Amino acid sequence: MSHLKPDDMLALPRVHWAARDTLKPGTIEAGIGRESMLFYVEQGQMQTTIAGETFQSQIGTLLILPRGLSYHQHIEHETQLLFVFFAPCRFEFEDTPRTLQIEPDDCIVRWMRDLAVLQTQSNLQRDIIDHLLAALLARVRQVEGRFSALKSLHPSVAAVVQWMDEHLEEPATLQSLAAQAHCSPSHLRALFKQQVGSGVLRYQQDRRMQRALELLNQPHLSLTEVARRCGYNDVEYFSRLFRRYHHIAPGRMRRKQ
């Protein structure tokens, strides 16, 4: 975990710079940084070397570099990046360099884009940007936690969980999921119940309802589109199911948020 003393930590992470940029081919040398960094590759690829260890970053890769490290990056082809430089805070955040694969529609990517835009608005209150960064880092920790949990699961269960998490909008049956996991439906059902604590399709439904909460925070999406992205073509059925899970109608939840 971070080597900083608690008294040195900020109540919120502090954004020093956020931007969207296109890097030309070449090598970037960086000395010991006083800031932590997030790099997300939107197009292209790059190599980052830290203390002899090389991290490959391609489209969809989030590279996390804690402060106090020197590194160099090699760009072979023109590469488009989102990046955020920030001072850490009291939130726990591992101080080891690492990468995550992030879907382009994940809120991590959306919020990095928002920070790049907000950074240019001089009349914006400072704490608005820092609170958005705090939410972004919390989401990073959540994704890392899910990846860690996957590693502890039986390979068949992990494969099904990962597929469902990445394809919540697609229909699935126990038989089709078992075929992907290369086991029988009954074996998958027993493994899933033992390791996850619920049925396979119940888990999928739970994740869809969690995803619905996230999508309702995007005001440009209609309820029909939110339902579709959660795997429901019938918006009325989606609304009833959402109300059963969250004890509030999706439209009212959106207004409340």
N, C-alpha and C positions, 0 to 999 in steps of 0.2 A: 504494500500500500504506500501512499505518499510519504516521503521522508520529511515533509514540512511539519514544523511544530504547530499545534492547534492555534496558538496565539498569532501565528503568521498567516493563517488562512482567512480568506474573505468569507463573509456570510453568504454571498452569491459569487459564482464565477464571474470574472470581469472580461468582457470581450475587448481585445486590443485591436484586432483587425479581422474583417471578414470580407471575402470577395469571390468573384467568379472570374477565372482568368484562363487564357490559353497559353501554354508553354511551348516554346519552340524546341526542336531537337538540341541536345547539349547536356552538360553536366552542371548541377548546382551544388556548390559547396556551402555548408552552413556550420558555423561554430557552435559552441555550447549555448543552447537557447534558454532564455529566461521565461519562455512561455510554453504552455502545452499547445499541441496542434492537432487539428483534424483535417485530413485531405480526403476528398471523395472524387473518384474518377468518373466523369460523365462520358468522356470519349478518349480513346487512345489507351496508353499504358505507360508505366514507369517502373524503375527499380530504385529502391531506397536501401542504402547500406548503412548499418549502425553497428559499430564495434565488431565488424567482420561478418555480421548476419545480414542477409539480403532478403528484403520483402518485395514480392512481386505484386504490383497493383494494376488491375485491368478494369474494364467497365464494370461498375457496381461495387468496387472495392472501397471500403472506408479504412484509411490508414490512421492509426492513433499513435501519436508521438508525445510522450510526457516531456516536461521541461527538464533541463539539465543534461541534454544529450546533444552530441554533434553528429552530423550525418551528411551524406551526399546523395543526390538523386540524379539518375541517368535517364534522360528522355530520348527515346529512339525516333519517335514520330510525334507530330503535333498532338498535344494532349490537353483536353479541357478539364479543368479542376474547379471544384468548390473547396475553399479552405477557410478555417476559422483558427485564429491565434488567440489564446486566452490565458488568464491567470487562474489557477485552480481555486477551489473553495473548500468548505468543510465537508462537502459531499465526498464519500469515499470513492476513490478512482485509482485503479491500479497504475503503478508507475513503470510498467513494462511496455515497450513498443509491440504493437500487434495489429492485425487486420481483421475486418469483418466483411462478409458479403451482404450488401444491403439492396433490397429491391428499389428501383427508381421512384416508386410511388410511396415509399415509406416516409413517415413524418420526419425522420432524421434528415432526409434529402430535402424535403420541402422547407424545413426550418433553416437548414444551412443556406438555401436560396433566399429565404426571407431575411436572414441576418445580413447577407451580402447587399440586399436592397436597403435595409434599414440603416446600415452603416453609413450610407451616403446622405441621410437626412439629418442635417445639423440641428434642427429644431426638435428632434425627438428626445424624450426624457431617457436618461442613461439606464434607469432601472428596467425599462421595458425591454431593451436589448438583453440585459443580463438575466432577466427572468426567462426569456425565451431560450437563452443558452442553457440555463439550469434545467429546463424541460427537455432540451435536446440531450444533455448528458444523462439525465434520468432514463430516457428512452434507450440510449446506448447501453447502459447497464442492464436494462431489461432484456435487450436482444442478446447480450453476452450471457446473461443468466439462462436464457432458453437454449443457447448453444451448449452451455455446460451441462444442462439437464439432459440434452439429447445424447451426450457422450456416455451417460450413465445407464442408458436404456439398452435393452436387448436390440441387436441390429434390425430385426424385423419390425419392432415397435418404433424404433427411431426413424426408420425409412418411411413408415406410414405417417407418423406425426409430422415429419418435415414436409412430406408431400401435401398433406392437408393444410398445413400452415401457409404454404406457398400457393395453393390452388383452392382457396376457400370459395371461389365463385363457381367451381366446377362440380358437377354431380358426381357422386360416388356411392358405391354399395359395399357391403362387407366383402362380397366376392371379388369385386374389382380391386379393392385395397389389399386383400390377401394375395391376389395374383402378383401385385407389385412387390409385396414383401416375400414372395416365393415360399409361402406356407399355406396351410389349409385355413379356411375361415374359422373353424372351431379352435385351432391352435392360436391363431391371431387374437380371437376373442378372449381366450384364457390368459394369454400373455399380457394383453392390453389391460384387462381388468386387474391383474396382479401388479403391474408396474405403474399404471396411470391412475387406477382407482375408479375408472368409469368405462362404459362401453365405448366402442370405436366411434359410432355415429353420434353418440351423446357428446363425446369430446369435440367432434366436428361442429356440432350445433353450438356448444359453449363458446368455441373460438369465433364462430360467425357472429354471435351476439356481442362478444368483446370487440370484434372488428367494426361492428355497426356503431358502437359508441365513438370510436375513433373517426369514422367517416362522417358522422353527424357534425363533427367540429369543422367540416369543410363546407361553408355556406353556399359554394357554387354548385354543389351536388344536390340534385333533387332527391326526394325520398325514393322515387323509382330507381334512380341510379345507385343509391346506397343499397337498396334491396338487391339489385342485380349483382353488385360487387360482393355481396355476402352470399350469393348462390340462390337467391329467391326471385323468380320471375313474377310472382304474384305479390304485389306490394301490400294487398290487404292481409294476406296470410303472414307476410313478414311483420306487419304492424301488430297483429295479434300475438305473434310469438315474442316480439320485442317487449310488448306490454306484460306478458306473462313472466318474462325473465327479469325485467328491470322495474316492474310495477309503475310504469309511466309510458305514455304513448311516445313514439319516436319524434313526432312533431313538437310535442310539448317539451321533450328533453332538449331538442335543438334550441327552442326559444329560451329555455332555462340556462343553457350553456352560453 
